[in-house]
Amino acid sequence: MSMTLMVAAMKLRVGNPLRKLVLIKLADNASDVGECWPSYQHIADQCEISKRSVMNHITALCATGLLRKEIRKGGPKGNSSNVYFLTLDGGAPPAPGVVNQVHQGSAGDSPPSAADSLGGSAGAAPRISHSSESVNEPVNEPIAAPASAKAATGQVVPFSQQQSRVEIPADMPGPKDQSCKTFKTWANYAMSYRKRYKAWPVWNAKVGGQVGLLIGRLGIDVAHSVAAYYLGINDAQLIRKCHSLNELLANAEGYHTQWVTQTQMNGRTARQQEDTQANMNAAQEAGRKIREGGPRNAFL
């Protein structure tokens, strides 16, 4: 991940929200010199759009000069693959000769083929796949910051080879090992909870089990996003119970639907829909009686 390119991509206006999402994903995979090689399918999976849409947006980004694409042939399995160079600061992309030195110095350094490369991250470290990360992530999602950003953002807890977008407070209860299955979901729930209620939620064995069950029901790629979204729902019943995990787990699939559609359903909106349906039913019943010649107002 190049934090510099990520910041630059966020500031750019490209005229299309999905195109900007593709650009940010490429920056997420790129080295500090702007190079990466994720497959079309990987980008599509991470951005939750079609492969064809990814191809169209990449073509458009190339046309604007923000991206350059090279097709490399003769990978480890004889397949071709795309290598991308991001130029978000207006400078020239790295010369092909420099890239060849990085990736073709030995067989182990060749760029992967489309068949065996998903993440396509570049840099001095070995290739890393970010396929476990979700793109639809909440604002307070803990996803990692490079060591150079620590002075600006404070101490950031390392997460294997991934990096955290926000500082993880040292006093946050619960698991501290970011490779733990429940960490990501719990951290999003806990930090959203503290933001709303100005206090940490309780962590204990029961809570840990509930977080595990939530992940089992929604999937590890989206459970953290749903947990953060849940804390933003303004429903009287949830507020009275301080958005407890019990309520989240009891209707996990329903809150997942609300997160996907970005439509909050609380007691008032439910009653409004119920009243609307009741009025429609009454109108349909009145129409049926009229059509059947049923009893009418005796005063008419």
C-alpha positions in Angstrom: 0.0 0.0 0.0 1.2 3.5 -0.8 -0.3 6.0 1.7 0.9 8.9 -0.5 -1.0 7.6 -3.5 -4.1 6.7 -1.4 -4.3 10.3 -0.1 -3.7 11.6 -3.7 -6.5 9.4 -5.1 -8.9 10.5 -2.4 -8.4 14.2 -3.3 -8.8 13.7 -7.1 -12.1 14.3 -8.9 -12.5 11.8 -11.7 -16.2 12.4 -12.5 -17.5 9.0 -11.5 -17.7 7.5 -7.9 -17.1 3.9 -9.1 -14.1 5.0 -11.2 -12.7 6.7 -8.2 -13.2 3.5 -6.1 -11.2 1.6 -8.8 -8.5 4.2 -8.6 -8.3 4.0 -4.8 -8.1 0.2 -5.0 -5.2 0.4 -7.4 -3.5 2.9 -5.1 -4.1 0.5 -2.2 -2.2 -2.2 -4.1 0.5 0.1 -5.5 4.1 0.5 -4.4 5.5 4.0 -3.6 6.5 4.3 -7.3 2.9 3.7 -8.3 3.2 0.1 -9.6 0.8 -2.8 -9.1 -0.7 -5.7 -11.0 -4.1 -6.8 -9.5 -6.3 -8.8 -11.8 -9.6 -7.4 -13.2 -11.5 -10.0 -11.2 -9.8 -9.1 -7.9 -10.6 -5.4 -8.4 -14.2 -6.3 -9.3 -14.5 -8.5 -6.2 -13.0 -5.8 -3.9 -15.1 -3.0 -5.4 -18.2 -5.1 -5.6 -18.8 -4.2 -9.3 -18.7 -6.2 -12.5 -15.5 -7.2 -14.2 -16.6 -5.4 -17.4 -17.2 -2.2 -15.3 -13.6 -2.4 -14.0 -12.2 -2.8 -17.5 -14.2 0.3 -18.7 -13.1 2.4 -15.7 -9.4 1.4 -16.1 -9.6 2.4 -19.8 -11.1 5.8 -18.8 -8.4 6.3 -16.2 -5.7 5.6 -18.8 -7.4 8.1 -21.1 -7.1 10.8 -18.5 -3.4 10.2 -17.9 -3.9 9.1 -14.3 -3.0 5.5 -15.1 -0.8 3.6 -17.6 -1.3 -0.1 -18.4 1.2 -2.5 -19.8 0.5 -6.0 -20.9 3.1 -8.5 -19.9 3.4 -11.9 -21.5 5.3 -15.0 -20.6 4.4 -15.2 -16.9 5.2 -18.3 -14.7 2.4 -20.2 -16.5 2.8 -18.6 -19.9 -0.2 -16.2 -19.4 -0.3 -12.5 -19.9 -1.0 -10.0 -17.1 -1.5 -6.3 -16.7 0.9 -4.1 -14.9 -0.4 -0.6 -13.9 1.5 2.6 -13.2 -0.3 5.4 -11.3 0.7 9.0 -11.9 -1.5 10.9 -9.6 0.9 13.8 -9.0 1.2 14.7 -12.6 4.7 13.3 -12.9 5.9 10.7 -15.4 5.5 7.0 -14.6 8.6 4.9 -13.9 10.5 4.0 -17.0 9.9 0.4 -18.3 13.5 -0.4 -17.8 13.3 0.2 -14.0 10.2 -2.0 -13.8 12.0 -4.7 -15.7 14.9 -4.6 -13.2 12.4 -5.0 -10.3 10.3 -7.8 -11.7 12.5 -9.7 -14.2 15.7 -10.0 -12.3 14.9 -13.6 -11.5 12.2 -16.1 -12.1 10.8 -15.5 -8.6 10.5 -11.8 -9.3 8.4 -11.9 -12.5 5.0 -10.3 -12.4 2.3 -12.9 -11.9 -0.1 -14.0 -14.6 -3.7 -13.1 -14.5 -4.5 -16.7 -13.5 -2.3 -16.8 -10.4 -2.4 -13.1 -9.2 -5.2 -11.6 -7.3 -4.0 -8.9 -5.0 -1.1 -7.7 -7.2 0.6 -5.5 -4.6 4.0 -4.1 -5.5 7.0 -3.0 -3.5 10.2 -4.1 -1.9 8.4 -6.8 0.1 7.1 -10.0 -1.4 3.8 -9.9 -3.2 0.9 -9.6 -0.8 -2.7 -10.3 -1.6 -5.3 -8.0 0.0 -8.2 -10.3 -1.0 -9.4 -10.6 2.6 -10.1 -6.8 2.9 -13.5 -5.4 2.2 -13.9 -2.2 0.2 -17.3 -1.3 1.7 -15.6 -0.4 5.0 -16.8 2.0 7.6 -15.1 5.3 8.2 -13.6 4.1 11.5 -12.4 0.8 10.1 -9.1 -0.3 11.5 -7.0 -1.2 8.5 -3.3 -0.1 9.0 -1.0 2.9 8.6 2.6 2.7 7.6 5.3 3.4 10.1 6.0 6.8 8.6 2.5 7.9 9.5 2.8 7.1 13.2 4.2 10.5 14.0 1.1 12.2 12.5 -1.6 9.8 13.8 -0.1 8.4 16.9 0.9 4.8 17.7 -0.9 2.4 15.4 -1.2 -1.3 16.2 0.4 -3.4 13.4 -1.9 -5.8 11.6 0.3 -8.4 10.0 1.1 -7.0 6.6 -2.0 -4.8 6.4 -2.1 -1.3 7.8 -4.7 0.6 10.0 -6.6 3.6 8.7 -7.2 4.9 12.2 -5.4 4.7 15.5 -6.4 1.8 17.7 -6.6 3.1 21.2 -4.5 1.2 23.7 -7.4 1.1 26.2 -9.9 -0.6 23.9 -11.1 -3.8 25.6 -11.1 -7.1 23.8 -8.7 -8.8 21.5 -5.4 -7.0 20.8 -4.0 -9.4 18.2 -5.2 -8.0 14.9 -4.8 -11.4 13.2 -7.5 -12.7 15.5 -10.7 -13.6 13.6 -12.9 -11.5 15.7 -10.7 -8.4 16.0 -11.8 -6.5 12.9 -15.5 -6.8 13.7 -15.1 -6.1 17.4 -12.9 -3.1 16.8 -15.5 -1.5 14.5 -18.3 -2.2 16.9 -16.3 -1.0 19.9 -15.0 2.2 18.3 -18.4 3.1 16.9 -19.9 2.3 20.3 -17.5 4.6 22.1 -18.1 7.4 19.5 -21.8 7.2 20.2 -22.0 6.6 23.9 -18.6 8.0 25.0 -17.7 4.7 26.7 -16.3 1.4 25.7 -18.7 -1.6 25.5 -18.1 -4.5 27.9 -15.9 -7.3 26.6 -16.2 -10.8 28.1 -16.4 -14.4 27.0 -20.1 -14.1 26.1 -19.4 -11.0 24.0 -16.5 -12.8 22.2 -18.8 -15.7 21.4 -21.5 -13.3 20.1 -19.0 -11.6 17.8 -17.9 -15.0 16.5 -21.5 -15.9 15.8 -22.1 -12.6 14.0 -19.1 -13.3 11.7 -20.5 -16.8 11.1 -23.9 -15.5 10.1 -22.8 -12.5 7.9 -19.3 -13.5 6.8 -15.9 -12.1 7.9 -15.8 -9.7 4.9 -18.9 -7.7 5.8 -19.6 -8.3 9.5 -17.3 -5.4 10.6 -19.2 -3.0 8.2 -22.6 -4.1 9.5 -21.4 -3.7 13.1 -20.3 -0.1 12.5 -23.5 0.7 10.6 -25.6 -0.8 13.3 -24.3 1.8 15.8 -25.6 4.6 13.5 -29.2 3.4 13.5 -31.5 5.8 15.4 -34.1 3.5 16.8 -35.7 4.1 20.2 -35.5 0.5 21.2 -31.9 0.1 20.2 -31.0 3.4 22.0 -32.7 2.2 25.2 -30.6 -0.9 25.1 -27.4 1.1 24.1 -27.2 -0.8 20.8 -26.3 -4.1 22.5 -24.8 -7.0 20.7 -27.8 -9.1 21.7 -30.0 -6.9 19.4 -27.5 -6.9 16.6 -27.2 -10.7 16.7 -30.9 -11.2 17.0 -31.6 -9.5 13.6 -28.2 -9.7 12.0 -29.5 -10.5 8.5 -32.0 -7.6 8.7 -29.3 -5.1 9.7 -27.2 -6.5 6.8 -30.0 -5.6 4.4 -30.3 -2.1 5.9 -26.5 -1.7 5.5 -26.6 -2.9 1.9 -29.5 -0.6 1.0 -28.4 2.2 3.3 -32.0 2.4 4.5 -32.6 2.6 8.2 -35.7 0.8 9.5 -36.9 1.9 12.9 -40.2 1.8 14.7 -41.5 5.0 13.1 -40.6 4.0 9.5 -42.1 0.5 10.1 -45.3 2.1 11.3 -45.4 4.5 8.3 -45.0 1.5 5.9 -47.7 -0.4 7.9 -50.1 2.5 7.7 -49.4 2.9 3.9 -50.1 -0.7 3.4 -53.3 -0.6 5.5 -54.6 2.4 3.4 -53.8 0.5 0.2 -55.6 -2.6 1.5 -58.7 -0.5 2.4 -58.7 1.2 -1.0 -58.4 -2.2 -2.8 -61.3 -3.6 -0.7 -63.5 -0.6 -1.4 -62.8 -1.0 -5.1 -63.6 -4.7 -5.0 -67.0 -4.0 -3.3 -67.8 -1.4 -5.9 -67.0 -3.7 -8.8 -69.1 -6.5 -7.2 -72.0 -4.1 -6.6 -71.9 -4.6 -2.9 -73.6 -2.5 -0.2 -73.1 1.3 -0.5 -73.7 4.2 1.7 -77.4 4.1 2.7 -77.7 7.9 2.4 -76.8 8.0 -1.3 
